[in-house]
Every structure is written in structure tokens, then in C-alpha cells.
């Protein structure tokens, strides 16, 4: 029985599109939330993430996109006019 090593070749983009990966704690700091919230987002697949072995990393731009997608616009508030 022989063991054969299998290699995977990955090409890294040279035009600066390398992701800026941060850990769960840093993502939580960006969101202003506890790390548990970010872990729940990952578990529910509500945010994109990278699984590197046992480590979870999130691209900073994906956190910023999540923040932008979660924005709720203010509603126009109308004041009541009193009847005379």
C-alpha cells in the first residue's frame, strides 16, 4: 500500500484582488457586536466566509457589504395637524 500526495495548485491574483481576511473577533469589532453574533451569521450562512482548516476567516469587504445590505432607510414621519 502506497501513500500518494496530492497537490492543489492555487493561483493568486496579481492585480490586488487578494482578500483582506480577518478573524471572527475582528469582524465582530467592525460590526460592533459580540463574536457570538458573527459565529451565528457564519453558521446560518448569512455572510460569506473562508474555511481554512479549522479556522474561519471573513473578507473585510464582505463584512462591509453585509453592513451596507443591512441598512434600513429612515421613514418619512408625518406630523398630525390638529383640527380647529
Backbone as CSV, one residue per row, in Angstrom:
resi,resn,N_x,N_y,N_z,CA_x,CA_y,CA_z,C_x,C_y,C_z
1,UNK,0.850,-1.178,0.000,0.000,0.000,0.000,0.891,1.234,0.000
2,UNK,0.688,2.085,-0.955,1.496,3.304,-1.035,0.603,4.518,-0.799
3,UNK,1.220,5.521,-0.246,0.513,6.768,0.011,0.975,7.777,-1.023
4,UNK,0.031,8.349,-1.704,0.335,9.319,-2.748,-0.093,10.698,-2.282
5,UNK,0.814,11.630,-2.375,0.491,13.006,-2.007,-0.214,13.678,-3.169
6,UNK,-1.221,14.409,-2.863,-1.968,15.131,-3.880,-1.758,16.625,-3.662
7,UNK,-1.339,17.315,-4.666,-1.115,18.755,-4.531,-2.192,19.510,-5.265
8,UNK,-2.538,20.625,-4.727,-3.520,21.503,-5.340,-2.824,22.804,-5.678
9,UNK,-2.948,23.225,-6.907,-2.329,24.472,-7.332,-3.370,25.572,-7.292
10,UNK,-3.036,26.616,-6.581,-3.930,27.761,-6.454,-3.220,28.965,-7.034
11,UNK,-3.906,29.680,-7.881,-3.325,30.893,-8.432,-3.837,32.088,-7.649
12,UNK,-2.918,32.927,-7.269,-3.264,34.132,-6.518,-3.308,35.290,-7.494
13,UNK,-4.390,36.047,-7.486,-4.481,37.184,-8.407,-3.366,38.190,-8.141
14,UNK,-2.808,38.742,-9.187,-1.713,39.690,-9.036,-2.175,41.138,-9.153
15,UNK,-3.445,41.348,-9.414,-3.936,42.708,-9.606,-4.459,43.341,-8.328
16,UNK,-4.111,42.790,-7.173,-4.509,43.391,-5.911,-5.843,42.909,-5.385
17,UNK,-6.424,41.869,-5.971,-7.708,41.361,-5.504,-7.564,40.285,-4.434
18,UNK,-6.437,40.261,-3.758,-6.243,39.293,-2.687,-7.133,39.718,-1.522
19,UNK,-7.938,38.803,-1.003,-8.859,39.193,0.067,-8.127,39.594,1.345
20,UNK,-8.670,40.579,2.014,-8.155,41.030,3.308,-8.905,40.237,4.371
21,UNK,-8.370,39.075,4.746,-9.072,38.177,5.650,-8.866,38.579,7.099
22,UNK,-9.971,38.577,7.840,-9.935,38.883,9.267,-10.614,37.743,10.016
23,UNK,-10.309,37.636,11.302,-10.920,36.568,12.092,-12.279,37.021,12.628
24,UNK,-12.930,36.127,13.328,-14.289,36.386,13.825,-14.297,37.553,14.806
25,UNK,-13.285,37.646,15.651,-13.237,38.725,16.646,-13.091,40.079,15.958
26,UNK,-12.237,40.155,14.943,-12.063,41.420,14.215,-13.339,41.795,13.457
27,UNK,-14.025,40.797,12.897,-15.300,41.069,12.217,-16.334,41.581,13.213
28,UNK,-16.344,41.007,14.403,-17.264,41.467,15.443,-16.950,42.901,15.846
29,UNK,-15.676,43.246,15.905,-15.295,44.627,16.218,-15.796,45.592,15.142
30,UNK,-15.685,45.192,13.871,-16.191,46.047,12.787,-17.699,46.234,12.877
31,UNK,-18.403,45.168,13.248,-19.861,45.231,13.344,-20.332,45.851,14.657
32,UNK,-19.447,45.914,15.638,-19.844,46.419,16.949,-20.715,45.424,17.693
33,UNK,-20.440,44.149,17.494,-21.233,43.084,18.103,-20.307,42.101,18.816
34,UNK,-20.868,41.221,19.626,-20.045,40.157,20.214,-19.651,39.135,19.140
35,UNK,-18.545,38.428,19.329,-18.129,37.401,18.363,-19.187,36.316,18.148
36,UNK,-19.987,36.051,19.155,-21.022,35.027,19.023,-22.001,35.353,17.886
37,UNK,-22.309,36.639,17.694,-23.202,37.046,16.619,-22.596,36.714,15.253
38,UNK,-21.300,36.982,15.092,-20.628,36.686,13.828,-20.598,35.175,13.597
39,UNK,-20.355,34.403,14.643,-20.371,32.949,14.500,-21.747,32.453,14.063
40,UNK,-22.797,33.102,14.569,-24.149,32.727,14.154,-24.387,33.081,12.689
41,UNK,-23.886,34.247,12.247,-24.003,34.621,10.834,-23.312,33.591,9.948
42,UNK,-22.163,33.114,10.389,-21.432,32.104,9.630,-22.208,30.791,9.628
43,UNK,-22.699,30.369,10.782,-23.428,29.102,10.883,-24.696,29.119,10.034
44,UNK,-25.356,30.263,9.965,-26.576,30.396,9.171,-26.271,30.755,7.716
45,UNK,-24.985,30.900,7.396,-24.521,31.260,6.050,-25.134,32.564,5.564
46,UNK,-25.229,33.522,6.480,-25.761,34.837,6.128,-24.658,35.805,5.720
47,UNK,-23.405,35.380,5.883,-22.255,36.172,5.476,-21.250,35.225,4.834
48,UNK,-20.552,35.709,3.800,-19.555,34.872,3.138,-18.350,34.699,4.043
49,UNK,-17.749,33.517,3.992,-16.577,33.250,4.823,-15.678,32.243,4.137
50,UNK,-14.467,32.140,4.639,-13.488,31.172,4.157,-13.189,30.213,5.296
51,UNK,-13.144,28.945,4.981,-12.815,27.918,5.967,-11.406,27.440,5.650
52,UNK,-10.449,27.783,6.482,-9.047,27.417,6.298,-8.688,26.409,7.380
53,UNK,-8.867,25.143,7.055,-8.672,24.123,8.079,-9.759,24.278,9.122
54,UNK,-9.351,24.496,10.350,-10.346,24.700,11.407,-10.635,26.172,11.663
55,UNK,-9.974,27.034,10.912,-10.121,28.467,11.121,-11.153,29.059,10.172
56,UNK,-11.922,30.001,10.678,-12.899,30.731,9.868,-12.368,32.143,9.690
57,UNK,-12.306,32.570,8.446,-11.866,33.920,8.128,-12.901,34.565,7.227
58,UNK,-13.037,35.876,7.387,-14.026,36.639,6.635,-13.309,37.784,5.939
59,UNK,-13.645,38.000,4.689,-13.069,39.110,3.938,-13.670,40.416,4.473
60,UNK,-12.807,41.376,4.704,-13.262,42.671,5.238,-14.319,43.296,4.323
61,UNK,-14.170,43.157,3.013,-15.149,43.730,2.090,-16.505,43.025,2.215
62,UNK,-16.514,41.740,2.587,-17.782,41.038,2.800,-18.487,41.549,4.054
63,UNK,-17.716,41.900,5.077,-18.320,42.494,6.280,-18.923,43.850,5.931
64,UNK,-18.179,44.644,5.162,-18.691,45.953,4.756,-19.921,45.813,3.868
65,UNK,-19.948,44.799,3.001,-21.126,44.556,2.158,-22.319,44.126,3.005
66,UNK,-22.072,43.318,4.042,-23.141,42.903,4.949,-23.729,44.114,5.668
67,UNK,-22.867,45.021,6.092,-23.333,46.241,6.757,-24.184,47.069,5.793
68,UNK,-23.701,47.236,4.566,-24.444,48.032,3.579,-25.788,47.393,3.248
69,UNK,-25.828,46.067,3.148,-27.078,45.385,2.817,-28.072,45.420,3.968
70,UNK,-27.578,45.639,5.179,-28.448,45.654,6.355,-28.998,47.040,6.662
71,UNK,-28.624,48.015,5.870,-29.053,49.392,6.121,-30.547,49.536,5.892
72,UNK,-31.192,50.206,6.807,-32.622,50.491,6.705,-32.776,51.999,6.604
73,UNK,-33.418,52.435,5.554,-33.620,53.872,5.341,-34.657,54.402,6.329
74,UNK,-34.505,55.660,6.667,-35.436,56.305,7.581,-36.785,56.517,6.884
75,UNK,-37.833,56.384,7.652,-39.182,56.590,7.124,-39.557,58.057,7.282
76,UNK,-40.367,58.527,6.363,-40.861,59.891,6.433,-41.937,59.947,7.511
77,UNK,-41.725,60.780,8.500,-42.681,60.904,9.601,-43.553,62.125,9.344
78,UNK,-44.832,61.892,9.328,-45.774,62.993,9.116,-46.356,63.396,10.462
79,UNK,-46.413,64.673,10.693,-46.988,65.158,11.944,-48.491,65.317,11.769
80,UNK,-49.181,65.071,12.821,-50.646,65.220,12.789,-50.996,66.682,12.949
81,UNK,-51.924,67.116,12.148,-52.395,68.506,12.274,-53.672,68.466,13.100
82,UNK,-53.745,69.342,14.067,-54.933,69.404,14.934,-56.052,70.139,14.208
83,UNK,-57.258,69.633,14.420,-58.422,70.273,13.803,-58.836,71.482,14.636
84,UNK,-59.245,72.516,13.971,-59.654,73.730,14.674,-61.120,73.711,14.989
